Amino acid sequence: MKQKSRPQPTPPPLGNRGRGKKQKIVIGVTVSFILILGGFWAAQMIRLQSAAAGSVDAILVLGGSIQREIYVTQFAKQNPDIPIVISQGSASPCVQLIFDRDRAPNQNVWLERCAYSTFTNFTFSGELLKQWDVKKVKVITSETHLPRAKWLAQILLGAKGIAVEIEIVEEEGIPGNKEFWLKTALDVTRSLIWAIIDQFYSRECQQVERLSEIDITQWQPEDYECEHQGQLD
């Protein structure tokens, strides 16, 4: 009897083989990226722990209340060599009047004017701090700005290798920062995403002015208004 020949297996279509190869490449690249990113964050955490044990080498004042700017003048008197960044705070003449009234040195005080939210307070000023090779920063804000300001600082500044210490200023009345859980959740989410993007792309603020170089005579009184709590009238 004639034996029936076994049917030969049909080779997969060339298109399927090509897709399988591409999938392996994509998986390989993805796994490599995750491993590299994981290694980077592990090294970053070690650096942050070391920085957190050190001393503060810069101050970041978040805009939203003139009380924070009044508060930081005392720090400037005690630590004139430590740089202070005020991120989108009061109008420049108001800040200058505060420092003049309190007889605080202003040569190492910088006003960052690009930020328009808590998120951008840290993205713009954070880049400035990184350029100064800051390892640990004290962030000055108000209790009503927590926990969002603290979490965003830890994520966005931490991504730059900068350890964070929060200092709370007592307020009279309600400052400009108002917190909602949805706002906090959205800001934390985009901060986590930006922390990854920031390793490849960052935004530098082009509107940074040194307080000691501001000429208050160039300002007209009608061009600015200081918070009444500052008692600058």
C-alpha positions in Angstrom: 0.0 0.0 0.0 1.1 3.5 -0.8 1.7 5.5 2.3 0.1 8.9 2.3 2.6 11.7 2.4 2.3 14.0 5.4 1.2 17.5 4.6 4.1 19.9 4.9 3.6 22.8 7.4 2.8 26.0 5.7 5.4 28.7 6.4 4.0 31.8 8.0 3.5 34.7 5.7 6.4 37.0 5.3 4.3 39.8 6.6 3.7 38.0 9.9 7.4 37.2 10.3 8.2 40.9 9.8 5.7 42.0 12.3 7.0 39.5 14.9 10.6 40.8 14.4 9.4 44.4 14.9 7.5 43.4 18.0 10.7 41.9 19.5 12.6 45.0 18.7 10.0 47.2 20.3 9.9 45.0 23.4 13.7 45.0 23.6 13.9 48.8 23.3 11.1 49.3 25.9 12.7 46.9 28.4 16.1 48.6 27.9 14.5 52.1 28.4 12.8 50.9 31.6 16.0 49.4 32.9 18.0 52.6 32.1 15.3 54.8 33.6 15.1 52.6 36.7 18.9 52.8 37.1 18.8 56.5 36.8 16.1 57.0 39.4 17.9 54.6 41.8 21.1 56.7 41.5 19.0 59.9 41.8 17.5 58.6 45.1 20.9 57.9 46.5 22.0 61.5 45.6 18.9 63.0 47.1 19.4 61.1 50.4 22.9 62.4 50.5 21.8 66.0 49.7 19.0 65.9 52.2 21.5 65.3 55.0 23.5 68.4 54.0 22.8 72.1 54.6 20.5 74.3 52.6 22.3 76.2 49.8 19.4 78.1 48.2 15.9 79.5 49.1 12.9 79.3 46.8 10.0 81.6 47.8 6.7 80.7 46.1 4.6 83.7 45.0 1.0 84.1 46.3 1.5 86.1 49.5 3.6 89.1 50.4 4.1 87.6 53.9 6.5 85.1 52.4 8.7 87.8 51.0 8.6 89.7 54.3 9.6 86.4 56.0 12.5 85.7 53.8 14.2 89.1 54.6 15.1 87.7 58.0 16.8 84.8 56.3 18.7 87.1 54.0 20.1 89.0 57.0 21.4 85.9 58.6 22.6 84.2 55.4 23.6 86.9 52.9 25.7 84.5 50.8 22.9 82.0 50.1 20.9 82.8 46.9 17.2 83.5 47.2 14.8 83.0 44.3 11.3 84.6 44.5 9.2 82.8 41.9 6.5 85.1 40.4 5.9 87.0 43.7 4.9 90.6 44.3 5.7 93.4 41.8 9.5 94.2 41.7 9.1 97.6 43.5 7.1 96.0 46.3 9.9 93.4 46.9 12.5 96.1 46.8 10.6 98.2 49.3 10.3 95.3 51.7 14.0 94.6 51.6 14.9 98.2 52.0 12.5 98.7 54.9 13.8 95.6 56.7 17.4 96.6 55.9 18.0 93.2 54.4 20.8 92.6 51.8 19.4 92.1 48.3 22.5 91.4 46.2 21.8 87.7 46.2 18.0 87.9 45.6 16.6 87.0 42.2 13.1 87.5 40.9 11.9 84.8 38.4 9.0 86.1 36.3 8.1 83.2 34.0 6.0 81.1 36.4 2.2 81.3 36.2 1.3 78.3 38.5 2.7 76.2 41.3 3.8 73.6 38.7 5.8 76.2 36.7 7.2 77.7 39.9 9.2 74.5 40.1 9.9 73.9 36.4 11.3 77.4 35.8 13.0 78.1 39.1 14.2 74.5 39.3 16.2 75.0 36.2 17.8 78.1 37.6 18.7 76.2 40.8 20.1 73.4 38.8 22.4 75.8 36.9 23.7 77.0 40.3 24.4 73.4 41.2 22.1 73.6 44.2 21.8 70.3 46.1 19.3 71.3 48.8 16.7 74.1 48.7 14.4 75.5 51.3 10.9 76.1 49.8 9.0 78.9 51.6 5.2 78.8 51.3 2.0 78.7 53.4 0.1 75.9 55.1 -2.8 76.5 52.7 -0.5 75.6 49.8 0.0 72.1 51.2 0.3 69.2 50.4 0.4 70.1 46.7 3.4 72.5 46.9 5.4 69.9 48.9 4.6 67.0 46.6 5.3 69.0 43.4 8.6 70.2 44.9 9.7 66.7 45.8 8.8 65.4 42.3 10.0 68.2 40.1 13.1 69.4 42.0 13.9 65.8 43.0 14.1 65.0 39.3 16.9 67.5 39.1 18.7 66.0 42.0 17.7 68.7 44.4 16.5 67.8 47.9 13.7 69.8 49.4 12.9 71.2 52.8 9.6 73.0 53.3 9.2 76.0 55.6 5.7 77.4 56.5 4.9 81.0 56.9 2.1 82.1 59.1 -0.5 84.0 57.2 -3.0 86.7 58.0 -6.2 86.1 56.0 -6.2 83.7 53.0 -3.3 83.7 50.5 -3.7 83.5 46.8 -3.2 79.7 46.6 -6.4 77.7 46.9 -6.2 73.9 47.1 -8.7 71.4 45.7 -8.2 67.6 45.5 -8.7 67.5 41.8 -6.2 70.3 41.2 -3.7 68.4 43.4 -4.3 65.1 41.6 -3.8 66.7 38.1 -0.7 68.6 39.1 0.9 65.5 40.7 0.1 63.5 37.6 1.6 66.0 35.2 4.6 66.4 37.5 5.4 62.7 37.3 5.2 62.9 33.5 7.3 66.0 33.4 9.9 64.5 35.7 10.7 62.0 32.9 10.5 64.6 30.1 12.8 66.9 32.1 15.7 64.4 31.7 15.7 65.2 28.0 14.2 68.7 27.7 13.9 71.6 30.1 12.6 75.1 30.0 14.8 78.0 31.0 13.3 81.3 32.1 14.5 84.3 30.2 12.8 86.8 32.7 15.1 86.7 35.7 16.1 89.9 37.4 18.5 90.7 40.2 16.7 92.6 43.0 19.8 94.9 43.6 19.7 96.0 39.9 16.1 97.1 39.9 15.6 100.9 39.5 12.4 101.7 41.4 12.5 105.2 39.9 11.6 103.7 36.5 8.3 102.6 37.9 5.2 104.7 38.1 3.0 104.3 41.2 0.0 103.5 39.0 2.0 100.6 37.4 2.0 98.4 40.5 0.1 97.7 43.7 1.5 96.1 46.8 -0.6 93.9 49.1 -2.0 95.9 52.0 -0.5 93.3 54.5 2.9 94.5 53.4 2.1 97.9 54.9 4.2 99.7 52.3 1.9 102.7 51.8 
